[in-house]
Amino acid sequence: MNHRSIEANRIVVKVGTSSLIHPNGAVNLETFDQLAYTLSALTTREKN
């Protein structure tokens, strides 16, 4: 798997409501989980 190197002090992530909420109005917990995991990995790499 290729990994891109990011040399930045801050990364801004914009997540739309349609990505976080199912069409029926329920919260998409799987997306929240994946997002939290990914952002946590970035934080661990000293990114904020």
Stockholm file with secondary structure:
# STOCKHOLM 1.0

chainA/1-48         MNHRSIEANRIVVKVGTSSLIHPNGAVNLETFDQLAYTLSALTTREKN
#=GR chainA/1-48 SS CCCCCCCCSCCCCCCCHHHHBCTTSCBCHHHHHHHHHHHHHHHHTTCC
#=GC SS_cons        CCCCCCCCSCCCCCCCHHHHBCTTSCBCHHHHHHHHHHHHHHHHTTCC
//
